[in-house]
Amino acid sequence: MALNTAEFLLAIDVTSSGTPEEKLKWAFRMYDVDGNGVIDIQEMTKIVQAIYDMLGACSSNKPADSAEERAKNIFAKMDENNDGQLTQDEFLKGCLQDEELSKMLAP
């Protein structure tokens, strides 16, 4: 899926000047790769790996956990009903309660 110009400009605006909740809602939509309204463990693992790759390109610090382990830890914190999927509400609540996670997933 390619972004059109308007979507790109909206993404730049939200990520640079939006409220934390707006940034997290935008991040959720971006991370919901298949567009089904939830994030599953495979999508979260891809997200974490992409973030690790980006951070690795910017720094020599390697994360202690693998992308898979970090994704499992994120799910353990956020997946309130343990159904293996994160709804937007679970994602927002989990990120807003964990500053480190919020910074990682929606900088």
C-alpha positions in Angstrom: 0.0 0.0 0.0 1.4 3.3 -1.0 0.8 6.6 0.7 -0.7 9.4 -1.4 0.6 13.0 -0.9 -2.2 14.0 1.4 -1.7 10.9 3.6 2.0 11.6 3.7 1.5 15.2 4.8 -1.0 14.2 7.4 1.5 11.6 8.8 4.2 14.2 9.0 1.9 16.7 10.7 0.6 14.1 13.3 4.0 12.7 14.1 5.6 16.2 14.6 2.8 18.1 16.2 0.0 15.8 17.3 -1.0 15.0 20.8 0.4 11.7 22.3 -3.0 10.1 21.7 -3.2 11.3 18.1 0.4 10.0 17.5 -0.6 6.6 19.0 -3.8 6.3 16.9 -1.8 7.1 13.8 0.9 4.5 14.9 -1.8 1.9 15.5 -3.2 2.4 12.0 0.3 2.1 10.5 1.1 -1.0 12.5 -2.1 -2.7 11.7 -0.5 -4.0 8.5 -3.5 -6.1 7.2 -6.0 -3.4 8.1 -8.3 -5.7 10.2 -8.5 -3.3 13.2 -6.2 -5.3 15.5 -2.5 -5.9 15.8 -1.4 -9.5 16.2 1.9 -10.9 17.5 3.3 -11.3 13.9 2.6 -7.6 13.1 4.0 -6.5 16.4 7.2 -8.6 15.8 7.6 -6.9 12.4 7.1 -3.5 14.0 9.7 -4.1 16.7 12.2 -5.5 14.2 11.8 -2.5 12.0 12.4 -0.2 15.0 15.4 -2.2 16.0 16.7 -2.0 12.5 16.2 1.8 12.4 17.9 2.2 15.8 20.7 -0.1 14.8 21.4 2.2 11.8 21.6 5.2 14.1 23.5 3.7 17.0 25.9 0.9 18.0 23.7 -0.2 20.9 22.0 -3.5 20.4 18.7 -4.2 22.2 18.9 -6.8 24.9 15.8 -8.6 23.8 15.1 -10.1 20.4 12.3 -8.6 18.4 10.2 -11.7 19.2 10.8 -11.5 22.9 10.1 -7.7 23.0 6.8 -8.3 21.0 5.8 -11.0 23.5 6.6 -8.7 26.4 4.5 -5.9 24.8 1.6 -8.3 24.4 1.9 -9.5 28.0 1.5 -5.9 29.1 -1.2 -4.7 26.7 -3.4 -7.7 25.7 -6.0 -7.3 28.5 -8.3 -10.1 27.4 -5.4 -12.4 26.3 -7.0 -13.1 22.9 -3.7 -12.7 21.0 -4.7 -9.4 19.4 -4.4 -5.8 20.4 -7.4 -3.5 19.8 -6.8 0.2 19.3 -8.0 0.8 22.9 -5.6 -1.8 24.4 -2.8 -0.3 22.3 -3.6 3.3 23.4 -4.0 2.4 27.1 -0.9 0.3 27.2 1.3 2.9 25.5 -0.1 5.8 27.6 0.7 3.8 30.8 4.3 3.0 29.7 6.4 6.0 28.7 9.2 4.0 27.3 6.9 1.9 25.1 5.1 5.0 23.9 8.4 6.6 22.9 9.4 3.4 21.1 6.1 2.8 19.2 5.1 6.4 18.5 8.1 8.7 18.7 
